[in-house]
Amino acid sequence: MPYELADRLVVGIASSALFDLAESDRVFREQGEEAYRAYQREHLTDTLEPGVAFPFVRRLLSLNDLAEADDPLVEVIVLSRNDPDTGLRVMRSIQSQGLAISRAVFMQGRSPYRFMPALNMSLFLSANQDDVREAVALGLPAGHVLGPVAEDESEDTDLRIAFDFDGVLADDSAEQLYQSGGIEEFRAHEVANADVAHDVGPLKEFLAAVNRIQQREEEERRKDPAYRLRVHVSIVTARNAPAHERAVTSLNRWGLRVNDAFFLGGIDKGRIMSVLKPHIFFDDQAGHLESTARTTPSVHVPFGRLNQPSVPSATTAPNP
């Protein structure tokens, strides 16, 4: 029987997001492909250090203890521009780091993001900005990892995921209105449409898959009251009252939920992240991520009109 992916949370991860490849990339840029190949062969047994998305991926995979070993809830698949030869070090590092990742796609010099639909992926993370932009332009849920390689505290078993709302979970129609008509027109429109759900954004299906795992956790807690919930989801948005109501309505209509919501009305998101300490934060505005990425593994989702090359980014404007 074929291995089915339909009912699993499937994440695609580039080796550049999973591991710190700064030295390898330097060799490639400065000395070329053949020197890069020689370098990777020479360092084949040297385990790569964790990258920006490593703590997120490790915790995500740990949730497979809620299921049978042959029927995991989460599948993480490497999508790499390496060829199979230079990809050997990546796979050995995965094994050495104790990550339960056994599937990979290696395509020499080309991004394999176009295989995302075939692999039922609801998220692709990469440090290659061009690959991410191309994937999002095709309607695929992808993000460019930014920020520090956070300390992966082994005693912390929680998984904290934070999302911006507009342009990430929802489409960017409200943001477009804000940019064209200003804050008062935006608020008036959102109040008038408070009972109308937004159209969905690029990471709606990823949150839906996370919610399914949270439901499995709730089932486990009903069986075992001592079980402690590990997955915590927040939205952190520049919306505030009265525009907050439509965001909550949209989540309800989509059948999704979050544990916490921060309606900040333009307050710096980085200040919240330094306390919330999510293992990953998704936002569509690069200006917001300049602040969050100082302390928090952050992901730029280049979705919507503001991220089109012909439209200048409003890096200092609140993002509803």
Disulfide bonds with the S-S distance in Angstrom:
none
